[in-house]
């Protein structure tokens, strides 16, 4: 399972539009489209979970595609490593 990070999404974009677009490349397991709490419009980013080979196909096919007049950016989300804080020197 891979998580895709999608940026530069038009504020009027709906979850159904993203699900339909990414379903062309495979099964969308989970889609998280954060909304602004006051305007209820898209905040410009989304996280989408897909199987590995389907996620790679989505990156290749959909990165740079125009959706609602804006060119979206699709990248694989990399896990953030834990930063070591302080500690004792020896």
LUMLO-136996 format. One record per atom (N, C-alpha, C): x, y, z. Coordinates in steps of 0.1 Angstrom, whole numbers, plus 5000, padded with zeros to 4 digits. Layout:
XYZ;...
# end
This chain:
500849885000;500050005000;500950125000;500650224991;501350344990;500450464992;500950574998;500150694999;500650794989;499750844981;500150954972;499751084978;500651184976;500351324980;500051404968;498851464967;498451534956;498351684960;499051774952;499051914955;498451994943;498252124946;497752224936;496352184931;495552144940;494152114937;493252234938;492452254928;491552374928;490552364940;490252484946;489452484958;488052424956;487552434943;486152384940;486152234938;487252164938;487352024935;486651944946;485851844942;485151754952;485851614952;485551544963;486151414965;485851314954;484551324949;484151234939;484951254926;485351384923;486051404911;487451344912;488151354923;489451294925;489351144925;488351084931;488150944931;487950894917;487150954909;486950914895;488250924887;489051034889;490251054882;491250944885;491450914898;492450814902;492050674900;490750654899;490250514897;490550464883;490950554874;491450514861;492650434861;493450454872;494750384874;494650264883;493550244890;493450134899;492450164910;492450084920;491450094931;491950194942;491150294945;491450394955;490950334968;491950304977;491650234990;491150345000;491750455000;491350565009;491650695002;490850795005;491050924999;490751035010;491651115013;491551215024;491651355017;490651425016;490651565010;490251665021;491251725028;490951815038;490151945033;489151985041;488352095037;488652215047;488552335043;488552455051;487352445060;487452465073;486352455082;485252565081;485752675075;484752795074;484052795060;484852775050;484252785036;483852645031;484252535037;483952395032;484552375018;485552445014;486252425001;487552355004;488052284993;489252204993;490452294997;491352245006;492452325010;493652305000;493452234989;494552234979;495352114979;495152014989;495951894989;495051774992;495551654989;494851534992;495851424994;495451325002;496251205003;495451084999;496051004990;495250894984;496050764986;495450654991;496050524993;495650434982;496750374975;496550274964;497550174966;497350054959;498349954959;499650004951;500749944954;502049994949;502150014934;501749904926;501849924912;500850014906;499650024913;498650124908;499050264912;499650284923;500150414927;501250464918;502150374914;503250414904;502650454891;501550374887;500950414874;500150544875;499550574886;498950704888;499850814888;501050804894;502050904894;502450934879;502750824872;503250844858;502150904849;500850864851;499850904842;499251044846;499151074859;498351184864;499151304868;500451294870;501251404874;501251514863;500751634866;500651734856;499351744848;498451654851;497151654845;496351774850;495551834841;494751954845;493351904850;493051954862;491751924869;491152054873;489952084868;489352214872;490152334869;490952324858;491752444854;493052454860;493452364869;494852364875;495552234873;496852244871;497652134869;498052074882;497651944885;497851884898;499251824898;499851814910;501151744912;500851624920;501351504916;501151384923;502551324926;502751294939;504051244944;503751134954;504751044956;504650944966;505051004979;504150994989;504451045002;505550965009;506551025013;507650955020;507450955035;507650845042;507550855057;508650945062;508251025072;509251105079;509951025089;511251035089;512050965099;512051045112;512250965122;512251025136;513651095137;513551225142;514751295144;515251265158;516451235159;517051215172;517251345179;516751355191;516851485198;517751465210;518651565210;519551565222;520251445225;520251405237;520851275241;522251305247;522751205253;524051215260;525151185251;526151265252;527451245244;528351155252;529051065245;529950975252;531351005250;
# end
